[in-house]
Amino acid sequence: MREPSTLELAAIARELEFLNGFYIEKFYELPGQQFRLKLNKSGIGQQNLVIVPARFLGIASVLEQQDQPTNFSQAVRKRISNFHITGLSLLNDDRVLSISMEKGDQKQSLIIEMFGKGNVIIADPEMKITLAYSRHEFSDRKIFPGETYIAPKNKRITISNLQDKNAVEEAIKSAPKPKEKNVMQALSSIINIGSIYLEDAVIRLGIDPSAPSDTLAANQITSISEKLSSYSAYIKAPQPRIYKENGFMVDYSICDIKKYEGMEPESFESTYEALENYYLSHKENQLPKISTKVKELESSIRKQKEIIEQTAKEIGELKSKGDAIYNNMQLINSVIKMAREMKRFSKEDIEQAFGIKVSEVNLKDKTLTIEL
């Protein structure tokens, strides 16, 4: 199951801008690394912002709620209860959503990482981490209380400059295109919008996504740049839908995707509503999964079958060789006898004497090879 792309999260951040002015009434930690912010605003009422790091973020129906608060939820409540939401944005144009909050002269940020295993982090106005659900250390950043929060390094083309087709074209032209990388790999290394949209742009232009990147012509790069830039419009005006096949959810997107033509699309009013149905629906949201143990067993069976087939093949080859030796034993004994008597001989001597093909004669090792 894939993670939401930067393009989709940018659309969600815009859809959630109406939460500005809501105050945080309570924070809940739910089973399965799911969280809920109970929000309220005078004259509007309550909203439930549900957070499933690396999966879902948006307004959703109330999930099952634990009776007893966890250590993490209590720590979060102490820090952000009664704070008002003042803004939502993607940090560094990446899959990191920051919810800015204020209470009087106090300011904080609730940071939600929507990639990898996901994370929920609280930072002060200087972006010093005060609380983190998961603590990690990477080569270029640390997620620990007291450390400055640094978003992951981003790529050359992001949601901020995607609409500039000249910038996109220049980025693609100047990017390394080694022949060992295909078109998709080359584009993914410089453009951060989501592989589903990169692939769609290429397919719509009749270009093979798996073709070597060094085969891209200048006119193809121009066409790809123009098509990719057009996806920026879906941040402000998404057309969310879920694709189904035989009743099962296969994928989702915020615009029409070429490779899913022929599937059953279901449209939604908001991007987060589509993701709620895809990730949080109580119905099966994908083709039935096979358990890990079953997969391991099937893999083991496949390997055993391959070994059996290979062994049977080797047995057949050895039997064939054995039969050839047995059926020509008299000839072989005669060749051996002549070789012992002559002591020094050539391939031609044996071939003329017996009318057979000799592959090799090695007097030093006292061996000769004949073809039967």
C-alpha positions, 0 to 999 in steps of 0.5 A: 500500500503506497504512501500519499504523494506530495502533490496529494498532501499539498491538496489536502493542506489547502482543503484543511485551511478552513481549520484556521481558528479552531482550538484544540480541545483534546488529543487522543492516541488510538490503536494502530498508531492512529491519532485524533485531534478533537477540534472546536470553533464557536458557531461551527462546532466540532471537527475530528482531525484524524492522523495516521502518519504515512497514510491518512490526514484529514477530517474523518468519522470518530475512530474507536477511542481508548478509555485510558490515555497513553503517556504520549497522548497525555504529554501532547495534551499538556503542550497543545490543549486550548491552542488555536490553529493558525496555519497548515503547510508542507515543510520544505514542500515535502511530505511533512505537514506542519500545523501552526498553533497559538495560545496567547503569546505562546506558539508551537507546531505540530509536525506530522511526517507522512513518509516511511513509518511516519511520526508526530512531533511537537516543536517550539517557535525555533523548531526545537523538538519538545516531543516526538512519538518516535525517536530517530537518527539519520545521517543529516537530521535527528528526531530527539527532544532538544534537537532542531527539527530539520525536514528531509532534503528535497529535490530540485522540482517541488510543488512550489516551482512545478507550474514553471515548465521552463524550470522543470525542463531545465531540471530534466535537461541538466540532470544526469541520465545514465543509461543504467537508469530508466526514464522513471528513475531519472525523473524521480531523482529530481521531481518530488510530486509522486511517482504515479503522476510522473509515470502518468505524464510519460505514458500519456506522451507515448513514452515507455517509463522503463526506457533508458533515460539517455534515450530521451530526445529534446522534444520529448523532454519539452513535452514531459515538462509541459505535462508535468507542470499541468499537474500543479493545477490539481493542488487547488482544484483536485479531482479525487477518485478511487479506482476499483477493479472487481469491487476492490480498491486498487489505488487513488489519485487527484486526477485521471490516471491513464493506466487505470482506464477501464477500472471503476472510478469513484469520485469524492468531494475532497482528497482526504475523503478519498484517502479516508475511504481507501485507508480507513474504510472497514471494508476491504480496501484492496485485493485480499492479502496473503499472510506473511507465513503463507507467502514464506511457505509459497516461496519455500515451495517454489524454491524446492520445486526449482531444486527438484526440477534442476536435480531431475535435469542433472539426473537425466543428463548423467543417465544419458552419459552413463548409457553412452559409456555402457553402450560403448564399453567395448570401444572404450576398453579398446581405446584404453588398451591401444593408448597403454601399448603405444604410450605416445600417440596423437589425436589422429592416431586414435581417430584413424584406428577407431573412426571416432572423434577425439576432443583432447589428448593430454599425455602429461596427465595421461588422459584423452577425451573422446566423443560418443 
